[in-house]
Amino acid sequence: MSTECVEVSGSYREMGRQHGEALREGAEQMCEIRIQLSLQRARQYRPDYQVDDLLELAGEHLVYHEHYCPDTYQEFLGICEGASIEPERLLIGNGYTDYVDVVTEGLAGTCECTHIAAGPPATADGMLYLGQTWDMDFAAAEYVMCIRRKPKNGPATLGITTAGCLSLIGINEAGIAIGNTNLISNDARPGVIYLATINNALGKTTFDEAVDGIKDAPRASGHHFYIGGPEGQMVGLETSATAAAELGPDGCGVYAHTNHYISQQMRQYEGTHAPSVNSIDRQGRAQQLLHEKCGELDVTAMMGILSDHAGENRICRHADNPSEAASLAAVIMAPEKGQMSFTIGNPCERVFTNLCI
């Protein structure tokens, strides 16, 4: 797992093609892993389901991307061309956590990312810092990468993603920072996957445009999106496929979110019908650690929180079994500074890299 960034530039189609060509083997392997995972999940509820059924359902999502986020859709098609992967297969590779919610009708298990944010008065320098662990099946570990995108018509971005995939976590040169934690909603449907939603929002040049872009998306399923702005603005958006609610920092200036709905408005969309103990424990632990460091928080302190191993439901997760979840990356972004600090792999084991957009 390298911290070297892949760089792509040009039109959206050209950027996608460069990405696909540079990471063709990894992109194909990621798609195959996620197609097989989707098939396993689908057969728990539909024993006769076949790969062709998965691809047909994936095809139903594509038209939403073409209409909602045409630039991102062109980038997606460029990845398909560069990596020689059919769009339906790449859709599953990119949007697995949304797609599997549609396949299982909101009964899939969650991935276990933890998001933290801190602004004044909680931070040592009065700046906004926000980020997360990115937790996924360990089989994806070797495909995580840093990417720099320099579109001909749009803000440059710096971010973390996986081979063949659109933006997962990132910051743009206008000072917009965006990431996510997974939620399972009971209204999942064919629609725009979360990576395309993030990729599209990173093409905006104002905080309000980025927030509205996520709110207005015809989403496929639920995610919690967090958005930071160049003047220290910050909002958490709990979304399902059809609804959204805003959350934000408490009186100390800190905020944490994991994998269950917090807002009263959104609890009716909880796909598993009850928040998991794992998610509740991690959210509470992250909030506790943020409060303990209130007034002293910076990149190092926040990476320390993402490295926490306390309790059975730890924030920094380790695994070596391909089917088990692990923390495959950790990111802290400072949108006012245009800076991203990250590790590829468990944050407790690695020195983080600092890069500027």
C-alpha positions as CSV (number, residue, x, y, z in Angstrom):
1,M,0.0,0.0,0.0
2,S,1.8,3.1,-1.3
3,T,1.2,6.7,-0.3
4,E,2.3,7.9,-3.8
5,C,-0.5,9.7,-5.5
6,V,-1.8,8.8,-9.0
7,E,-2.3,12.0,-11.0
8,V,-4.9,12.5,-13.8
9,S,-5.7,15.6,-15.7
10,G,-7.7,16.9,-18.7
11,S,-11.4,16.5,-19.6
12,Y,-13.5,14.3,-17.3
13,R,-13.4,11.5,-19.9
14,E,-9.7,11.8,-20.3
15,M,-9.1,11.8,-16.5
16,G,-11.2,8.6,-16.2
17,R,-9.3,7.0,-19.1
18,Q,-6.0,7.8,-17.5
19,H,-7.2,6.3,-14.2
20,G,-8.4,3.1,-15.8
21,E,-5.3,2.6,-17.9
22,A,-3.0,3.2,-14.9
23,L,-4.9,0.9,-12.5
24,R,-6.6,-1.6,-14.9
25,E,-5.6,-4.8,-13.1
26,G,-6.6,-3.5,-9.7
27,A,-9.9,-2.1,-11.0
28,E,-10.9,-5.4,-12.5
29,Q,-10.0,-7.3,-9.4
30,M,-12.0,-4.8,-7.2
31,C,-15.0,-5.2,-9.5
32,E,-14.8,-9.0,-9.3
33,I,-14.5,-9.0,-5.5
34,R,-17.5,-6.8,-5.1
35,I,-19.6,-8.7,-7.7
36,Q,-19.0,-11.9,-5.8
37,L,-19.7,-10.2,-2.4
38,S,-23.0,-8.9,-3.9
39,L,-23.9,-12.3,-5.2
40,Q,-23.3,-13.9,-1.8
41,R,-25.5,-11.2,-0.1
42,A,-28.2,-11.5,-2.8
43,R,-28.4,-15.3,-2.5
44,Q,-29.2,-15.0,1.2
45,Y,-32.5,-13.5,0.2
46,R,-32.9,-14.7,-3.4
47,P,-31.2,-18.2,-3.8
48,D,-31.6,-18.3,-7.5
49,Y,-29.9,-14.9,-8.2
50,Q,-27.1,-15.0,-10.9
51,V,-24.4,-12.6,-12.0
52,D,-26.6,-11.6,-15.0
53,D,-29.3,-10.5,-12.6
54,L,-26.8,-8.3,-10.7
55,L,-25.6,-6.7,-13.9
56,E,-29.1,-6.0,-15.1
57,L,-29.9,-4.3,-11.8
58,A,-26.7,-2.3,-12.0
59,G,-27.7,-1.1,-15.4
60,E,-30.8,0.5,-14.0
61,H,-28.6,2.8,-11.9
62,L,-26.6,4.2,-14.9
63,V,-29.2,6.5,-16.4
64,Y,-29.5,8.4,-13.1
65,H,-25.8,9.3,-13.2
66,E,-26.0,10.4,-16.8
67,H,-28.7,12.9,-15.9
68,Y,-27.7,14.0,-12.4
69,C,-23.9,14.3,-12.7
70,P,-22.9,14.3,-16.4
71,D,-19.3,15.3,-15.8
72,T,-18.8,12.5,-13.2
73,Y,-20.6,10.1,-15.6
74,Q,-18.1,11.0,-18.3
75,E,-15.2,10.3,-15.9
76,F,-16.8,7.0,-14.9
77,L,-17.1,6.0,-18.6
78,G,-13.5,7.0,-19.1
79,I,-12.5,4.6,-16.3
80,C,-14.5,1.9,-18.1
81,E,-12.7,2.5,-21.3
82,G,-9.2,2.7,-19.8
83,A,-9.7,-0.4,-17.7
84,S,-11.8,-2.3,-20.3
85,I,-14.6,-2.9,-17.8
86,E,-18.3,-2.9,-18.7
87,P,-20.2,0.0,-17.0
88,E,-22.5,-2.4,-15.1
89,R,-19.5,-4.2,-13.6
90,L,-17.8,-0.9,-12.7
91,L,-21.0,0.4,-11.1
92,I,-21.0,-2.5,-8.6
93,G,-17.2,-2.0,-8.0
94,N,-17.8,1.7,-7.3
95,G,-21.1,1.6,-5.4
96,Y,-21.0,-1.7,-3.6
97,T,-22.3,-0.4,-0.2
98,D,-25.3,1.3,-1.9
99,Y,-25.8,-1.4,-4.5
100,V,-25.9,-4.2,-1.9
101,D,-28.6,-2.3,0.0
102,V,-30.7,-2.3,-3.2
103,V,-30.0,-6.1,-3.7
104,T,-30.9,-7.0,-0.1
105,E,-33.7,-4.4,0.4
106,G,-31.9,-2.7,3.3
107,L,-30.9,-5.8,5.2
108,A,-27.1,-5.8,4.4
109,G,-24.5,-5.4,7.2
110,T,-22.7,-2.1,7.6
111,C,-19.1,-1.2,7.1
112,E,-17.6,0.3,10.2
113,C,-16.1,3.7,9.4
114,T,-15.8,6.4,12.1
115,H,-16.0,10.1,11.3
116,I,-14.8,12.9,13.6
117,A,-14.8,16.7,13.3
118,A,-13.6,19.6,15.4
119,G,-13.6,23.3,15.0
120,P,-13.3,26.3,17.4
121,P,-13.2,26.3,20.4
122,A,-12.1,22.6,20.3
123,T,-9.1,23.0,18.1
124,A,-5.7,24.4,19.2
125,D,-5.4,26.8,16.3
126,G,-9.1,27.7,15.8
127,M,-9.2,25.9,12.4
128,L,-11.6,23.1,11.3
129,Y,-10.3,19.5,11.0
130,L,-12.5,16.7,9.9
131,G,-11.9,13.1,8.7
132,Q,-12.4,9.5,9.3
133,T,-11.3,5.9,9.2
134,W,-12.3,4.1,6.0
135,D,-13.3,0.5,7.0
136,M,-14.0,-2.1,4.4
137,D,-13.5,-5.8,3.8
138,F,-9.7,-6.5,4.1
139,A,-9.8,-7.9,0.5
140,A,-9.8,-4.3,-0.7
141,A,-6.6,-3.3,1.3
142,E,-4.1,-3.5,-1.6
143,Y,-6.3,-1.3,-3.9
144,V,-6.5,1.8,-1.7
145,M,-4.7,4.8,-3.2
146,C,-4.2,8.6,-3.1
147,I,-5.3,10.4,-6.2
148,R,-4.9,13.9,-7.6
149,R,-7.4,15.1,-10.1
150,K,-6.9,18.2,-12.3
151,P,-10.0,18.6,-14.4
152,K,-9.8,21.1,-17.4
153,N,-13.1,22.6,-16.3
154,G,-13.4,22.4,-12.5
155,P,-11.4,22.6,-9.2
156,A,-8.5,20.3,-8.7
157,T,-8.9,17.7,-6.0
158,L,-6.8,15.6,-3.7
159,G,-8.3,12.4,-2.2
160,I,-8.4,8.8,-1.2
161,T,-10.1,6.1,-3.2
162,T,-9.6,2.6,-4.5
163,A,-8.5,1.4,-8.0
164,G,-11.1,2.0,-10.6
165,C,-13.3,4.1,-8.3
166,L,-14.5,7.7,-8.2
167,S,-13.8,10.0,-5.2
168,L,-14.3,8.4,-1.8
169,I,-12.8,11.1,0.5
170,G,-11.4,14.3,-0.8
171,I,-10.7,18.0,-0.7
172,N,-10.7,20.5,-3.6
173,E,-8.8,23.7,-4.3
174,A,-11.9,25.8,-3.4
175,G,-11.6,24.5,0.2
176,I,-14.5,22.0,0.0
177,A,-13.8,18.8,1.9
178,I,-16.1,15.7,1.8
179,G,-16.2,12.2,3.2
180,N,-18.7,9.7,4.4
181,T,-19.7,6.9,6.7
182,N,-22.1,4.1,5.5
183,L,-25.7,3.9,6.6
184,I,-28.3,1.3,5.6
185,S,-31.6,2.7,4.6
186,N,-34.9,0.9,4.1
187,D,-35.8,2.9,0.9
188,A,-32.8,1.8,-1.2
189,R,-33.5,1.9,-5.0
190,P,-31.7,2.3,-8.3
191,G,-30.1,5.7,-8.3
192,V,-26.9,7.6,-7.9
193,I,-24.2,5.8,-5.9
194,Y,-22.4,7.6,-3.1
195,L,-19.0,7.9,-4.8
196,A,-20.6,9.7,-7.8
197,T,-22.4,12.0,-5.3
198,I,-19.1,12.9,-3.6
199,N,-17.2,13.2,-6.9
200,N,-19.9,15.6,-8.2
201,A,-19.9,17.7,-5.0
202,L,-16.1,18.0,-5.2
203,G,-16.7,19.7,-8.5
204,K,-18.4,22.6,-6.7
205,T,-16.7,25.9,-5.7
206,T,-18.8,26.9,-2.8
207,F,-19.9,25.2,0.4
208,D,-23.6,25.7,-0.2
209,E,-23.4,24.3,-3.7
210,A,-21.6,21.2,-2.4
211,V,-24.2,20.7,0.3
212,D,-27.1,21.2,-2.0
213,G,-25.6,18.9,-4.6
214,I,-25.7,16.0,-2.1
215,K,-29.1,16.9,-0.8
216,D,-30.6,17.1,-4.3
217,A,-29.1,13.8,-5.6
218,P,-31.4,11.0,-6.6
219,R,-29.5,8.7,-4.2
220,A,-29.5,4.9,-4.4
221,S,-29.3,4.4,-0.6
222,G,-28.3,5.9,2.7
223,H,-25.0,7.5,3.7
224,H,-23.8,10.0,6.2
225,F,-21.9,12.7,4.3
226,Y,-19.8,15.3,6.1
227,I,-18.8,18.5,4.3
228,G,-16.3,21.2,5.4
229,G,-15.9,24.6,3.8
230,P,-13.1,27.2,3.2
231,E,-14.4,29.5,6.0
232,G,-14.6,26.7,8.6
233,Q,-18.2,25.8,7.8
234,M,-19.2,22.2,8.6
235,V,-22.3,20.1,8.3
236,G,-23.1,16.4,8.6
237,L,-25.9,15.1,6.3
238,E,-27.7,11.9,7.2
239,T,-29.3,10.7,4.1
240,S,-31.5,7.8,2.9
241,A,-32.4,7.3,-0.7
242,T,-35.3,9.8,-0.4
243,A,-34.6,12.0,2.7
244,A,-31.9,14.0,4.4
245,A,-31.3,15.8,7.7
246,E,-28.5,18.2,8.8
247,L,-26.4,17.7,11.9
248,G,-23.5,19.6,13.3
249,P,-20.9,20.2,16.0
250,D,-22.0,20.5,19.7
251,G,-21.2,23.5,22.0
252,C,-17.6,22.4,22.3
253,G,-17.2,22.4,18.6
254,V,-16.9,18.6,18.1
255,Y,-18.9,16.0,16.2
256,A,-18.7,12.3,15.6
257,H,-20.7,9.9,13.5
258,T,-20.5,6.2,12.7
259,N,-23.0,3.9,11.0
260,H,-26.5,4.6,12.5
261,Y,-29.0,7.4,12.2
262,I,-28.8,9.9,15.0
263,S,-31.4,12.5,14.0
264,Q,-35.0,11.8,15.0
265,Q,-36.2,12.6,11.5
266,M,-34.0,9.9,9.9
267,R,-34.5,7.0,12.4
268,Q,-37.5,5.7,10.5
269,Y,-35.1,4.9,7.6
270,E,-32.8,2.6,9.6
271,G,-32.6,-0.4,7.3
272,T,-31.6,-2.9,10.0
273,H,-34.4,-1.6,12.3
274,A,-32.1,-1.0,15.2
275,P,-28.6,0.7,15.5
276,S,-25.8,-1.8,16.1
277,V,-24.0,-1.9,19.4
278,N,-20.8,-1.7,17.5
279,S,-21.8,1.6,15.9
280,I,-23.2,3.1,19.1
281,D,-20.0,2.2,21.0
282,R,-17.7,3.7,18.5
283,Q,-19.7,6.9,18.1
284,G,-19.8,7.4,21.9
285,R,-16.1,6.6,22.3
286,A,-15.1,9.0,19.5
287,Q,-17.3,11.8,21.1
288,Q,-15.7,11.1,24.5
289,L,-12.1,11.3,23.1
290,L,-12.9,14.6,21.2
291,H,-14.3,16.1,24.4
292,E,-11.2,15.0,26.4
293,K,-9.0,16.9,24.0
294,C,-11.3,19.9,23.6
295,G,-9.2,23.0,23.1
296,E,-6.1,21.0,22.1
297,L,-7.2,19.2,18.9
298,D,-5.0,19.2,15.8
299,V,-4.1,16.7,13.1
300,T,-1.9,14.6,15.5
301,A,-4.5,14.5,18.2
302,M,-7.3,13.5,15.8
303,M,-5.2,10.8,14.2
304,G,-4.7,9.5,17.7
305,I,-8.4,9.3,18.1
306,L,-8.7,7.3,14.9
307,S,-6.0,5.0,16.2
308,D,-8.0,4.1,19.4
309,H,-8.3,0.5,20.4
310,A,-10.3,0.7,23.6
311,G,-13.1,-1.7,24.1
312,E,-14.4,-4.6,22.0
313,N,-15.8,-2.3,19.3
314,R,-12.6,-0.4,18.6
315,I,-12.3,2.6,16.2
316,C,-9.1,1.3,14.6
317,R,-9.9,-2.1,13.3
318,H,-7.4,-4.8,12.3
319,A,-8.0,-7.9,10.2
320,D,-6.1,-10.3,7.9
321,N,-9.1,-12.4,6.8
322,P,-10.2,-11.0,3.4
323,S,-13.9,-11.1,4.4
324,E,-13.4,-9.2,7.7
325,A,-13.6,-5.4,8.0
326,A,-10.5,-3.4,8.8
327,S,-9.5,0.2,8.8
328,L,-7.9,0.5,5.4
329,A,-7.2,4.2,5.5
330,A,-7.5,7.2,7.8
331,V,-7.8,10.8,6.8
332,I,-7.9,14.2,8.5
333,M,-8.6,17.3,6.2
334,A,-8.1,21.0,7.0
335,P,-10.2,22.8,4.4
336,E,-9.1,26.3,5.5
337,K,-5.5,25.2,4.9
338,G,-6.1,23.1,1.8
339,Q,-4.4,20.2,3.5
340,M,-5.1,16.5,3.7
341,S,-3.2,14.2,6.2
342,F,-3.7,10.5,5.7
343,T,-2.5,6.9,6.2
344,I,-3.0,4.0,3.8
345,G,-3.6,1.2,6.3
346,N,-4.3,1.3,10.0
347,P,-3.5,4.7,11.5
348,C,-2.0,3.2,14.6
349,E,0.8,1.5,12.6
350,R,1.8,4.3,10.1
351,V,3.2,7.8,10.1
352,F,0.7,10.0,8.4
353,T,1.5,11.9,5.2
354,N,0.7,15.6,4.8
355,L,-0.2,16.9,1.4
356,C,-1.6,20.2,0.2
357,I,-4.0,20.7,-2.7
